Amino acid sequence: MKTIAIIGRPNVGKSSLFNRLAKSRIAITSHIAGTTRDTNATHITLHNDQSVRIVDTGGIEDRSDELFSKVADKAKQAAKEADLIIYLVDGKQLPTQEDRKLFFTLHKATPTLLVVNKIDNDSQKELGYNFAEFGTKEMYFISVSHNRGISILLRAIEAALFPAVEEVEQDMEEELLESLERGLSEGDFACELESQTYNANAQILESQTYNANAQILESQSGFTKQAQPLESTFDKNAKADSSDEAFSSSLRALAQDKAWQSTKSTQVDSSNAADSTATKTMDCHATATQCLAMTENNAANEKVDSRENAQSLNTPQNEKTEAVFDKTPQAEAVEMRNRGFQGVGEGIYLGDNEQAHAVESTIYRANATPKPEKAESPSEEPSQDPIQVGIIGRVNVGKSSLLNALVGYDRSVVSAQAGTTIDPVDEQITFESHTLRFVDTAGIRRKGKIESLEKFALDRTTKILEQADIAILVLDSSAPLVELDEKIFSLVQKHALGVIVVWNKWDIAHADFSSIRAEFLRRFRFLEYAPFLTLSALTGRHIKDLKHKILEVYNNYASRIPTARLNATIEKALRTHPIPSDRGKLVKIYYATQYATKPPQIALISNRPKSLHFSYKRYLINCLRKEFGLSGTPILLAPRPKSQSNPESIEPRS
C-alpha cells in the first residue's frame, strides 16, 4: 500500500490536513506549536478507489531541546519510508531558509508536492506565490479550515502515485467520447431513414385512398369531378391544385369512416415493404439510445432539439397528408421514440401489422432500463478481530517505553519530560497467531495540575478505554503508590475491562517484591483477581511473559461457562451459605445463565432480585473464580425476575 507523509515546520496545519483527508478528528489540533509529537497514521480511499496510508508527523525545526529533536527525527524517518511527501507551508508567512533547505533535501529522495496552506481566498494567493522560488513545477493552494483546494490536491496525489491508472482513465474517456459521437451519428441516420420511409409510405397510402374514395363518392353523389393524381409519389413538396381543395375537403368529410377500412389492407402491403428497412435501423436505435443514456443533461437536450428539428424538416408539407396522418398512433409512436421516451412500444396501437409491432417492442426493450441483479459474493471466512489493549497510568511511569518494548522498535517518542505523549499512539503486532493492538495513552494527572493540551488528551484516553478489551495498568516501582493510582484503577471498573497490573522500572525498585505486593493488595482489594507482573521496559525483562498473560486474560474475558456447570457451582454455593432473608421473606435463585461475554455476564433468575445484597453477589463471584479461574477479567452478575428469564430480553453491557 502506498504511503503519504505530511511534512512541514511546526504550526503550519499538518494535523488539520490529516484530519481533513481522513474525514475524522483523529489528531489533536491547537494553535500551540509542537502539539503533535508522535506520528499518526490512517487509511483513506481516493477518487479512483485506490486505498493509501497517510501519516501525520510532528513539526521539524532546529532546536536544542531533546524532545523536539526526537520529534524531528521521527518525522524525517516517516519521510524516508513514504512513497509521496506533502510538504506543507504557511501561505501567510514568507519562505525561510529552513523551508528551502528541507524541501530540497526531501525532494531529492522522494517525490514531493509543495502545498501552500491558509490561502483562504484568491486575494491571498499573491503571498503564496512567494514560494515559487523553490523551483517546483506546480504549487497547490489550499485552505484546510475553509476546505478549499482539497479536491485538486487529491487529484494531484492520484496522478503522482498512480500514473498508469490516470492514463487508463483518460483513454477510456476518449474511447467513450468517440463511441458516443459514432452512436449519435448512427442514431441521426436511422431517424432520418425511418422518417423518409414513413413519409413515402404515407404518400402512397394517401394517393391510393384518395383515388379510391373519389371514385366511390362520385358514383354515389353524382359528382363528375375527376380526382387529380399526385405528380410524383415520393415528392414531399407536391401540393394539390387549388381548385381541388373544396372537393378534397368534402370527400374527406364524407369518407372519414370508410377511409381507414380500405387503408388496413393497403397498409399491410406498404408496411411490409418498410419492415426490412426498419429492422436494419433497429440496432442503430438501440446503440444510439444507450449512448444517449450516458451523456450529461445538456447533451441530451441538444440531442432532443436536433431530433425535433429533423422531424419537423422531414414532415410532409402536403395539407392532405397532415389532415389524415399527423395524429395517427404510428406517427405519435415514432415522434415519441425520436424524442428519447422510454417504453413507447408498450400499450400503443400500431395497426394490424405484427412485424411493425415487434420492431416497436424491440426498441422499447432497448430503451428500457434493466433491473440490477444482485451479485453473489463468495463466502468469506470471518476474520479474527484484533485484541484491543490500552496502556494507562500516571505521567512519566514508562507507558511509551513499554509500548516500544512490546512492538520491538521505537514507535513512540520517549523523553524524561513528563507529559510527552499527547495523541494516543497505536500499533499492532502478531503474537502466536493473534493480533494485538496496543494503544499508548497520555498520562493522567490530578485535576488541579492538568495543563492546556492535556485536557484533550484525557478525553481521548476515555474513548480508548471504551473500545478496549484489556487495560494494562502501569505503576512506577521506583516510587510508592499514591492516591491518584487508585482513581486511575477505578476507570477499569467503570468500563469493565480485563486488567493486568504491571510494575515498571523494576530494575530500580524502591522495595522488595513481597512488601510492594502486600502494599498493593492492602490498598486495592478490588483488584485481587488481576495478574501481577514485574518488568523493565528499558532492559526488556518479562516482556514476553506480558504478551502471554495478555492472551490468557483475553481468553478468560471472552470465555463462556457451560450452563450445567454454572448452575452446579451456584447450587453448591447456596448450600454452603444460604441467601439471607429479606425482612423475613425467603429469597430464592432458581437458576443462572450466561447471556453475554467480554466480560462474562450472568443472569440470576430470582423471586426477589432486588433483595440480593452486593456482598452475597461478591461471594458468588469468588465461588465462580475458585471453580473456573477467570483471572484478570471481571464477572458481572445481573439478578432478574422470572419475567426476564429469556436471555434475549436481557441487554448486555455496551
C-alpha positions as CSV (number, residue, x, y, z in Angstrom):
1,M,0.0,0.0,0.0
2,K,1.2,3.5,-0.9
3,T,2.2,5.8,1.9
4,I,1.9,9.6,2.1
5,A,3.8,11.6,4.7
6,I,2.7,15.1,5.6
7,I,5.9,17.1,6.5
8,G,6.5,20.7,7.5
9,R,7.5,23.1,10.2
10,P,5.5,23.4,13.4
11,N,2.1,25.0,13.3
12,V,1.5,25.0,9.6
13,G,-1.6,22.9,9.7
14,K,-0.3,19.3,9.2
15,S,-2.7,17.7,11.7
16,S,-5.6,19.7,10.4
17,L,-4.9,18.5,6.8
18,F,-4.5,15.0,8.2
19,N,-8.0,15.1,9.8
20,R,-9.5,16.7,6.7
21,L,-8.2,13.9,4.4
22,A,-9.2,11.2,6.9
23,K,-12.6,12.9,7.4
24,S,-12.3,12.3,11.1
25,R,-10.8,14.1,14.1
26,I,-8.0,11.7,14.8
27,A,-5.2,14.1,15.6
28,I,-5.4,16.7,18.4
29,T,-5.1,20.2,16.9
30,S,-4.4,23.6,18.5
31,H,-2.7,26.9,17.9
32,I,0.2,25.9,20.1
33,A,3.3,25.0,18.1
34,G,4.5,21.4,18.8
35,T,1.1,19.9,19.6
36,T,1.8,16.8,17.5
37,R,4.8,14.8,18.8
38,D,4.2,11.2,17.7
39,T,3.2,10.1,14.2
40,N,-0.4,9.2,13.5
41,A,-1.5,7.0,10.6
42,T,-4.7,6.0,8.9
43,H,-6.0,4.8,5.6
44,I,-8.1,6.8,3.1
45,T,-9.7,6.0,-0.3
46,L,-9.0,8.3,-3.2
47,H,-11.4,9.1,-6.0
48,N,-10.1,6.3,-8.2
49,D,-11.0,3.8,-5.4
50,Q,-7.3,3.3,-4.5
51,S,-6.5,3.0,-0.8
52,V,-3.5,4.8,0.6
53,R,-1.9,5.3,4.0
54,I,-1.4,8.9,5.2
55,V,1.0,9.7,8.1
56,D,0.8,12.8,10.2
57,T,4.1,13.9,11.7
58,G,5.4,16.5,14.2
59,G,6.9,19.8,13.1
60,I,10.6,19.9,12.1
61,E,12.7,22.7,13.3
62,D,16.3,23.1,14.5
63,R,16.1,23.2,18.3
64,S,18.4,22.0,21.0
65,D,15.5,20.6,23.0
66,E,15.8,16.9,23.4
67,L,12.1,16.3,23.0
68,F,11.6,18.3,19.8
69,S,14.8,16.9,18.3
70,K,13.3,13.4,18.7
71,V,10.1,14.6,17.2
72,A,12.0,15.9,14.1
73,D,13.9,12.6,13.8
74,K,10.6,10.7,13.8
75,A,9.2,13.0,11.1
76,K,12.3,12.5,8.9
77,Q,12.1,8.8,9.4
78,A,8.5,8.8,8.2
79,A,9.5,10.8,5.1
80,K,12.1,8.3,4.2
81,E,9.6,5.4,4.3
82,A,6.9,7.3,2.3
83,D,6.2,7.0,-1.4
84,L,5.0,10.6,-1.6
85,I,5.6,13.6,0.6
86,I,3.2,16.5,1.0
87,Y,5.4,19.4,2.1
88,L,3.1,21.9,3.8
89,V,4.0,25.6,4.3
90,D,2.2,28.6,5.8
91,G,1.0,30.8,3.0
92,K,0.7,33.8,5.3
93,Q,4.4,33.8,6.1
94,L,7.4,34.4,3.8
95,P,9.6,31.5,2.9
96,T,12.6,30.9,5.2
97,Q,16.0,29.3,4.5
98,E,15.0,26.3,6.7
99,D,12.0,25.7,4.4
100,R,14.1,25.8,1.3
101,K,16.8,23.5,2.7
102,L,14.3,21.0,4.0
103,F,12.2,21.0,0.8
104,F,15.3,20.4,-1.4
105,T,16.5,17.6,0.8
106,L,13.2,15.8,0.7
107,H,12.6,16.4,-3.0
108,K,15.8,14.8,-4.0
109,A,15.0,11.5,-2.3
110,T,11.1,11.2,-2.7
111,P,8.5,12.8,-5.0
112,T,7.3,15.9,-3.1
113,L,4.2,18.1,-3.6
114,L,4.5,21.7,-2.4
115,V,1.2,22.6,-0.8
116,V,0.6,26.2,0.5
117,N,-1.9,26.2,3.3
118,K,-4.0,29.0,4.8
119,I,-4.9,30.6,1.4
120,D,-8.5,31.5,2.5
121,N,-9.4,33.4,-0.7
122,D,-8.0,34.3,-4.1
123,S,-6.5,37.6,-3.0
124,Q,-4.2,35.8,-0.6
125,K,-2.6,33.8,-3.5
126,E,-0.2,36.7,-4.1
127,L,1.6,35.9,-0.9
128,G,1.6,32.2,-1.7
129,Y,3.4,32.8,-5.0
130,N,6.5,33.7,-3.0
131,F,7.1,30.0,-2.6
132,A,7.6,29.8,-6.4
133,E,11.3,30.4,-5.6
134,F,11.5,26.8,-4.5
135,G,11.7,25.9,-8.2
136,T,8.9,23.3,-8.2
137,K,6.7,23.0,-11.4
138,E,3.4,23.2,-9.6
139,M,2.1,24.6,-6.3
140,Y,-1.2,23.7,-4.7
141,F,-3.0,26.4,-2.8
142,I,-5.4,25.1,-0.1
143,S,-7.2,26.2,3.0
144,V,-7.9,23.4,5.4
145,S,-10.2,25.4,7.6
146,H,-12.3,26.5,4.6
147,N,-12.0,23.2,2.7
148,R,-10.6,25.0,-0.4
149,G,-8.4,23.2,-2.9
150,I,-8.7,19.8,-1.3
151,S,-10.2,18.0,-4.3
152,I,-7.4,19.4,-6.6
153,L,-4.8,18.2,-4.1
154,L,-6.4,14.7,-4.1
155,R,-6.3,14.6,-7.9
156,A,-2.6,15.5,-7.8
157,I,-1.9,12.7,-5.3
158,E,-3.7,10.2,-7.6
159,A,-1.6,11.4,-10.6
160,A,1.6,11.2,-8.6
161,L,1.0,7.7,-7.0
162,F,-1.0,6.0,-9.8
163,P,0.0,7.5,-13.2
164,A,-0.9,4.3,-15.0
165,V,-4.5,4.5,-13.7
166,E,-4.7,8.1,-14.8
167,E,-3.6,7.2,-18.3
168,V,-6.1,4.3,-18.5
169,E,-8.9,6.6,-17.3
170,Q,-8.0,9.2,-20.0
171,D,-8.0,6.6,-22.7
172,M,-11.4,5.3,-21.5
173,E,-12.8,8.8,-21.6
174,E,-11.5,9.3,-25.1
175,E,-12.9,6.0,-26.3
176,L,-16.3,6.8,-24.7
177,L,-16.5,10.2,-26.5
178,E,-15.6,8.6,-29.8
179,S,-18.2,5.8,-29.4
180,L,-20.7,8.5,-28.3
181,E,-20.1,10.5,-31.4
182,R,-20.4,7.4,-33.6
183,G,-23.6,6.4,-31.8
184,L,-25.2,9.9,-32.2
185,S,-24.4,10.0,-36.0
186,E,-25.8,6.5,-36.5
187,G,-28.9,7.5,-34.5
188,D,-29.4,10.6,-36.7
189,F,-29.1,8.5,-39.8
190,A,-31.5,5.9,-38.5
191,C,-34.1,8.5,-37.6
192,E,-33.8,10.3,-40.9
193,L,-34.1,7.0,-42.9
194,E,-37.1,5.8,-40.9
195,S,-38.8,9.2,-41.3
196,Q,-38.2,9.2,-45.0
197,T,-39.6,5.7,-45.3
198,Y,-42.7,6.5,-43.3
199,N,-43.4,9.7,-45.3
200,A,-43.0,7.8,-48.6
201,N,-45.4,5.1,-47.4
202,A,-47.8,7.8,-46.1
203,Q,-48.0,9.5,-49.5
204,I,-48.6,6.1,-51.3
205,L,-51.4,5.3,-48.9
206,E,-52.9,8.8,-49.3
207,S,-52.8,8.7,-53.1
208,Q,-54.4,5.3,-53.2
209,T,-57.1,6.1,-50.6
210,Y,-57.9,9.4,-52.3
211,N,-58.4,7.9,-55.7
212,A,-60.5,5.0,-54.3
213,N,-62.7,7.2,-52.2
214,A,-63.1,9.7,-55.0
215,Q,-64.5,7.1,-57.3
216,I,-66.9,5.8,-54.7
217,L,-68.2,9.2,-53.8
218,E,-68.5,10.2,-57.4
219,S,-70.6,7.2,-58.1
220,Q,-72.8,7.7,-55.0
221,S,-73.3,11.5,-55.0
222,G,-73.3,12.2,-58.7
223,F,-70.1,14.2,-58.8
224,T,-68.4,14.3,-62.1
225,K,-65.2,15.9,-60.9
226,Q,-62.3,13.5,-61.5
227,A,-59.6,13.4,-58.9
228,Q,-56.2,14.6,-60.0
229,P,-53.4,12.2,-59.2
230,L,-50.3,13.3,-57.5
231,E,-47.5,14.4,-59.8
232,S,-44.9,12.2,-58.0
233,T,-45.3,9.5,-55.4
234,F,-42.2,10.4,-53.5
235,D,-42.2,14.1,-53.9
236,K,-42.6,15.6,-50.4
237,N,-43.3,19.1,-51.7
238,A,-46.2,18.2,-54.0
239,K,-49.3,20.2,-53.4
240,A,-52.8,19.7,-54.6
241,D,-54.3,22.0,-57.1
242,S,-56.1,24.9,-55.5
243,S,-59.3,24.1,-57.5
244,D,-59.4,20.7,-55.8
245,E,-59.3,21.9,-52.2
246,A,-63.1,22.3,-51.7
247,F,-63.7,19.0,-53.5
248,S,-61.0,17.2,-51.4
249,S,-62.3,18.5,-48.1
250,S,-65.8,17.4,-48.8
251,L,-64.6,14.0,-49.8
252,R,-62.6,13.6,-46.6
253,A,-65.5,14.8,-44.5
254,L,-67.9,12.2,-46.1
255,A,-65.4,9.3,-46.3
256,Q,-63.6,9.5,-42.9
257,D,-65.2,6.4,-41.6
258,K,-64.6,4.2,-44.6
259,A,-61.1,5.5,-45.3
260,W,-59.4,3.6,-42.6
261,Q,-61.2,0.3,-43.6
262,S,-59.6,0.5,-47.0
263,T,-56.4,1.6,-45.5
264,K,-55.9,-1.5,-43.5
265,S,-55.5,-3.8,-46.5
266,T,-53.2,-1.3,-48.2
267,Q,-51.2,-0.6,-45.1
268,V,-50.2,-4.2,-44.6
269,D,-48.5,-4.3,-48.0
270,S,-46.9,-0.9,-47.7
271,S,-45.7,-1.5,-44.1
272,N,-44.2,-4.9,-45.1
273,A,-42.1,-3.0,-47.6
274,A,-40.7,-0.9,-44.8
275,D,-40.1,-3.7,-42.3
276,S,-36.8,-4.7,-43.7
277,T,-35.5,-1.2,-43.6
278,A,-36.9,-0.6,-40.0
279,T,-35.3,-3.9,-38.9
280,K,-31.9,-2.8,-40.1
281,T,-32.2,0.5,-38.3
282,M,-33.3,-1.1,-35.1
283,D,-29.8,-1.9,-33.9
284,C,-28.8,1.7,-34.7
285,H,-31.6,2.9,-32.5
286,A,-30.5,0.7,-29.6
287,T,-26.9,1.8,-29.9
288,A,-27.8,5.5,-30.1
289,T,-30.2,5.1,-27.1
290,Q,-27.5,3.5,-24.9
291,C,-25.0,6.2,-25.8
292,L,-27.6,9.0,-25.1
293,A,-28.2,7.5,-21.6
294,M,-24.5,8.1,-20.6
295,T,-24.4,11.8,-21.7
296,E,-25.0,14.8,-19.5
297,N,-28.3,16.6,-19.4
298,N,-27.2,19.4,-21.7
299,A,-26.1,16.9,-24.3
300,A,-29.4,15.1,-24.0
301,N,-31.3,18.4,-24.5
302,E,-29.2,19.2,-27.6
303,K,-30.0,15.8,-29.0
304,V,-33.7,16.2,-28.4
305,D,-33.6,19.6,-30.1
306,S,-31.7,18.2,-33.1
307,R,-34.2,15.3,-33.5
308,E,-37.2,17.7,-33.2
309,N,-35.7,19.8,-36.0
310,A,-35.1,16.8,-38.1
311,Q,-38.6,15.6,-37.6
312,S,-40.0,19.0,-38.5
313,L,-38.0,19.1,-41.7
314,N,-39.0,15.6,-42.7
315,T,-42.7,16.1,-42.1
316,P,-44.6,16.2,-45.4
317,Q,-45.9,19.6,-46.2
318,N,-48.9,18.4,-48.1
319,E,-52.0,19.6,-46.3
320,K,-53.9,16.4,-47.3
321,T,-51.2,14.2,-45.6
322,E,-51.3,16.4,-42.5
323,A,-55.0,16.2,-42.1
324,V,-55.1,12.4,-42.3
325,F,-51.9,11.1,-40.9
326,D,-50.3,13.6,-38.5
327,K,-52.2,12.3,-35.4
328,T,-52.2,8.6,-36.2
329,P,-50.9,6.3,-33.4
330,Q,-48.0,5.3,-35.6
331,A,-46.9,8.9,-36.0
332,E,-47.1,9.6,-32.3
333,A,-45.1,6.5,-31.5
334,V,-42.3,7.5,-33.9
335,E,-42.3,11.0,-32.6
336,M,-42.1,9.9,-29.0
337,R,-39.3,7.4,-29.8
338,N,-37.3,10.0,-31.6
339,R,-37.6,12.2,-28.5
340,G,-36.0,9.5,-26.5
341,F,-39.0,8.5,-24.4
342,Q,-38.7,5.0,-22.7
343,G,-41.4,2.5,-23.0
344,V,-43.1,3.8,-26.2
345,G,-43.7,0.4,-27.6
346,E,-45.9,-0.8,-24.7
347,G,-49.6,-0.2,-24.9
348,I,-49.6,1.7,-28.2
349,Y,-51.8,0.7,-31.1
350,L,-49.7,0.1,-34.2
351,G,-52.3,-1.3,-36.6
352,D,-52.6,-4.8,-37.7
353,N,-49.0,-5.1,-38.8
354,E,-47.5,-7.6,-36.3
355,Q,-44.0,-7.1,-37.7
356,A,-44.1,-3.3,-37.1
357,H,-45.4,-4.0,-33.5
358,A,-42.4,-6.4,-33.0
359,V,-40.0,-3.6,-34.1
360,E,-41.5,-1.1,-31.7
361,S,-41.3,-3.7,-28.9
362,T,-37.7,-4.3,-29.6
363,I,-37.0,-0.6,-29.4
364,Y,-38.8,-0.5,-26.1
365,R,-36.6,-3.2,-24.7
366,A,-33.5,-1.4,-25.9
367,N,-34.6,1.8,-24.3
368,A,-35.9,0.4,-21.0
369,T,-33.5,0.4,-18.1
370,P,-32.8,-3.2,-16.9
371,K,-33.3,-4.0,-13.2
372,P,-29.9,-4.5,-11.4
373,E,-29.2,-8.0,-10.4
374,K,-27.7,-8.8,-7.0
375,A,-24.2,-10.0,-7.3
376,E,-23.5,-13.2,-5.5
377,S,-20.5,-12.6,-3.3
378,P,-18.2,-15.6,-2.5
379,S,-18.4,-16.9,1.1
380,E,-15.6,-15.5,3.2
381,E,-14.4,-16.8,6.4
382,P,-14.8,-14.3,9.3
383,S,-11.6,-12.6,10.2
384,Q,-10.5,-12.6,13.8
385,D,-10.7,-9.2,15.4
386,P,-7.6,-7.8,17.0
387,I,-7.3,-7.7,20.8
388,Q,-7.5,-4.1,21.9
389,V,-5.1,-3.3,24.7
390,G,-4.9,0.1,26.3
391,I,-1.9,1.2,28.3
392,I,-2.9,3.6,31.1
393,G,-1.2,5.1,34.1
394,R,0.2,8.3,35.7
395,V,2.5,10.6,33.8
396,N,6.1,9.5,33.4
397,V,5.7,5.9,34.6
398,G,7.1,4.4,31.3
399,K,4.0,3.8,29.2
400,S,5.6,4.9,25.9
401,S,8.7,2.9,26.8
402,L,6.6,-0.2,27.4
403,L,4.8,0.3,24.0
404,N,8.2,0.4,22.3
405,A,9.3,-2.7,24.1
406,L,6.1,-4.6,23.1
407,V,6.2,-3.7,19.4
408,G,10.0,-4.1,19.2
409,Y,11.0,-0.7,17.9
410,D,10.8,3.0,18.8
411,R,7.2,3.7,17.9
412,S,6.5,6.4,20.4
413,V,8.6,9.4,21.4
414,V,10.2,8.9,24.8
415,S,11.8,11.6,26.9
416,A,12.4,12.4,30.6
417,Q,9.9,15.3,30.3
418,A,6.5,14.4,32.0
419,G,3.5,14.6,29.6
420,T,5.4,13.8,26.4
421,T,2.6,11.8,24.8
422,I,-0.4,13.9,23.7
423,D,-2.1,11.9,20.9
424,P,-2.9,8.3,21.5
425,V,-0.3,6.2,19.8
426,D,-1.4,2.8,18.4
427,E,0.5,-0.1,16.9
428,Q,-0.4,-3.7,16.3
429,I,1.7,-6.9,16.2
430,T,1.1,-10.6,15.6
431,F,1.9,-12.9,18.5
432,E,1.1,-16.7,18.4
433,S,-1.5,-16.2,15.6
434,H,-3.3,-13.4,17.5
435,T,-3.3,-9.8,16.5
436,L,-2.5,-7.5,19.4
437,R,-3.3,-3.8,19.0
438,F,-1.6,-1.6,21.7
439,V,-2.7,2.0,22.3
440,D,-0.4,4.2,24.4
441,T,-2.4,6.9,26.1
442,A,-1.5,10.2,27.7
443,G,-0.5,10.3,31.3
444,I,-3.2,11.1,33.8
445,R,-2.7,14.0,36.3
446,R,-4.7,15.4,39.2
447,K,-7.4,17.8,38.1
448,G,-5.6,20.8,39.6
449,K,-2.4,20.1,37.6
450,I,-3.9,19.4,34.2
451,E,-2.4,21.7,31.6
452,S,-4.0,23.2,28.5
453,L,-3.4,20.4,26.0
454,E,-3.7,17.5,28.5
455,K,-7.5,18.0,28.9
456,F,-7.9,17.0,25.2
457,A,-5.6,14.0,25.8
458,L,-7.7,12.8,28.8
459,D,-10.8,12.8,26.6
460,R,-9.0,10.6,24.1
461,T,-7.9,8.3,26.9
462,T,-11.5,7.8,27.9
463,K,-12.5,7.0,24.3
464,I,-9.7,4.5,24.1
465,L,-10.9,2.7,27.2
466,E,-14.4,2.5,25.8
467,Q,-13.1,0.5,22.8
468,A,-10.5,-1.6,24.7
469,D,-10.7,-5.2,25.8
470,I,-7.8,-5.2,28.2
471,A,-6.1,-2.5,30.2
472,I,-2.5,-2.6,31.3
473,L,-2.2,-0.6,34.5
474,V,1.4,0.7,34.6
475,L,2.9,1.5,38.1
476,D,6.2,3.0,38.9
477,S,8.1,0.6,41.1
478,S,10.7,3.2,41.8
479,A,8.2,5.2,44.0
480,P,5.4,4.3,46.4
481,L,1.8,4.2,45.4
482,V,-0.2,7.4,45.5
483,E,-3.9,8.3,45.7
484,L,-4.0,9.1,42.0
485,D,-3.2,5.4,41.2
486,E,-6.5,4.4,43.0
487,K,-8.5,6.8,40.9
488,I,-7.0,5.6,37.7
489,F,-7.8,2.0,38.6
490,S,-11.4,3.0,39.1
491,L,-11.5,3.5,35.3
492,V,-11.0,-0.2,34.8
493,Q,-14.1,-1.0,36.9
494,K,-16.1,1.7,35.2
495,H,-15.6,0.2,31.7
496,A,-15.5,-3.5,33.0
497,L,-12.2,-4.3,31.3
498,G,-9.8,-7.2,31.6
499,V,-6.8,-5.9,33.6
500,I,-3.1,-6.7,34.1
501,V,-1.1,-4.8,36.7
502,V,2.4,-4.1,35.6
503,W,5.2,-2.7,37.9
504,N,7.6,-1.0,35.5
505,K,11.2,0.1,36.3
506,W,11.7,-3.0,38.4
507,D,15.5,-2.6,37.9
508,I,15.3,0.4,40.2
509,A,12.6,-0.8,42.6
510,H,12.3,1.1,45.9
511,A,11.5,-2.1,47.9
512,D,11.4,-5.9,47.6
513,F,8.6,-7.8,45.9
514,S,6.8,-9.1,49.0
515,S,6.4,-5.7,50.6
516,I,5.3,-4.0,47.3
517,R,2.7,-6.7,46.7
518,A,1.4,-6.5,50.2
519,E,1.0,-2.8,50.0
520,F,-0.8,-3.2,46.7
521,L,-3.3,-5.8,48.0
522,R,-4.0,-3.7,51.1
523,R,-4.9,-0.6,49.0
524,F,-6.5,-2.3,46.0
525,R,-8.7,-5.1,47.4
526,F,-11.0,-4.9,44.4
527,L,-8.1,-5.9,42.1
528,E,-7.2,-9.1,43.8
529,Y,-8.2,-11.1,40.6
530,A,-5.7,-9.1,38.4
531,P,-2.4,-10.8,37.4
532,F,0.7,-9.1,38.9
533,L,3.9,-8.7,36.8
534,T,7.2,-7.0,37.4
535,L,9.2,-5.9,34.3
536,S,11.6,-3.4,32.9
537,A,10.8,-1.8,29.6
538,L,14.3,-0.4,29.4
539,T,16.0,-3.8,29.7
540,G,13.2,-5.9,28.2
541,R,12.7,-8.0,31.3
542,H,9.4,-10.2,31.3
543,I,8.1,-8.5,28.1
544,K,7.4,-11.9,26.5
545,D,5.6,-13.0,29.7
546,L,3.4,-10.0,29.5
547,K,2.3,-11.0,25.9
548,H,1.4,-14.5,27.1
549,K,-0.5,-13.0,30.0
550,I,-2.5,-10.8,27.6
551,L,-3.7,-13.9,25.7
552,E,-4.6,-15.7,28.9
553,V,-6.6,-12.8,30.2
554,Y,-8.4,-12.3,26.9
555,N,-9.4,-16.0,26.8
556,N,-11.0,-15.5,30.2
557,Y,-12.5,-12.2,29.2
558,A,-14.2,-13.8,26.2
559,S,-15.0,-17.2,27.8
560,R,-18.4,-18.8,28.1
561,I,-19.3,-21.1,31.1
562,P,-21.4,-24.1,30.3
563,T,-24.9,-23.7,31.8
564,A,-24.8,-27.1,33.7
565,R,-21.5,-26.4,35.4
566,L,-22.6,-22.8,36.2
567,N,-25.8,-23.9,37.9
568,A,-24.0,-26.7,39.8
569,T,-21.5,-24.1,41.1
570,I,-24.3,-21.7,42.1
571,E,-26.2,-24.5,43.8
572,K,-23.2,-25.6,45.8
573,A,-22.6,-22.0,46.9
574,L,-26.2,-21.7,48.0
575,R,-26.0,-24.9,50.1
576,T,-22.8,-23.6,51.7
577,H,-24.2,-20.2,52.5
578,P,-27.9,-19.7,52.0
579,I,-29.2,-16.3,50.9
580,P,-30.1,-14.0,53.8
581,S,-33.8,-13.4,54.0
582,D,-35.4,-10.1,53.2
583,R,-37.4,-8.9,56.2
584,G,-38.4,-12.5,57.0
585,K,-39.2,-13.4,53.3
586,L,-37.3,-16.1,51.6
587,V,-35.0,-15.2,48.7
588,K,-34.5,-17.8,46.0
589,I,-32.3,-18.2,43.0
590,Y,-34.0,-20.6,40.5
591,Y,-31.2,-20.9,38.0
592,A,-28.3,-19.0,36.4
593,T,-27.4,-18.5,32.7
594,Q,-24.7,-16.6,30.9
595,Y,-26.1,-14.2,28.4
596,A,-23.0,-12.3,27.1
597,T,-19.2,-12.3,27.1
598,K,-16.4,-9.7,27.2
599,P,-16.7,-9.7,30.1
600,P,-18.7,-12.8,31.3
601,Q,-22.2,-11.6,32.2
602,I,-24.5,-13.9,34.1
603,A,-28.2,-13.6,34.9
604,L,-29.5,-14.9,38.2
605,I,-33.2,-15.7,37.9
606,S,-34.7,-15.0,41.4
607,N,-38.0,-14.4,43.0
608,R,-36.7,-11.2,44.7
609,P,-33.9,-9.9,42.5
610,K,-33.7,-6.5,44.4
611,S,-33.2,-8.3,47.7
612,L,-29.9,-9.9,46.7
613,H,-27.2,-7.9,48.6
614,F,-24.0,-6.9,46.9
615,S,-21.9,-8.7,49.5
616,Y,-23.7,-12.0,48.6
617,K,-23.1,-11.3,44.9
618,R,-19.4,-10.8,45.7
619,Y,-19.4,-14.2,47.5
620,L,-20.9,-15.9,44.4
621,I,-18.3,-14.2,42.2
622,N,-15.5,-15.6,44.4
623,C,-17.0,-19.1,44.2
624,L,-17.1,-18.8,40.4
625,R,-13.4,-17.7,40.3
626,K,-12.5,-20.5,42.6
627,E,-14.2,-23.0,40.3
628,F,-13.4,-21.6,36.8
629,G,-10.3,-19.4,37.4
630,L,-11.1,-16.4,35.2
631,S,-8.0,-14.5,36.2
632,G,-7.9,-10.9,35.1
633,T,-11.5,-10.5,34.0
634,P,-14.5,-9.0,35.9
635,I,-17.6,-11.1,36.3
636,L,-21.0,-9.2,36.1
637,L,-24.0,-10.7,37.9
638,A,-27.4,-9.4,37.0
639,P,-30.4,-10.6,39.2
640,R,-33.5,-10.8,37.1
641,P,-37.2,-11.8,37.8
642,K,-38.8,-14.7,36.0
643,S,-40.4,-12.3,33.5
644,Q,-36.9,-11.6,32.1
645,S,-35.8,-15.2,32.2
646,N,-35.3,-15.2,28.4
647,P,-31.7,-14.3,27.7
648,E,-32.6,-12.4,24.6
649,S,-34.6,-9.9,26.8
650,I,-31.5,-9.0,28.8
651,E,-29.4,-6.3,27.4
652,P,-25.6,-7.0,27.6
653,R,-23.1,-4.4,28.7
654,S,-22.5,-1.9,25.9
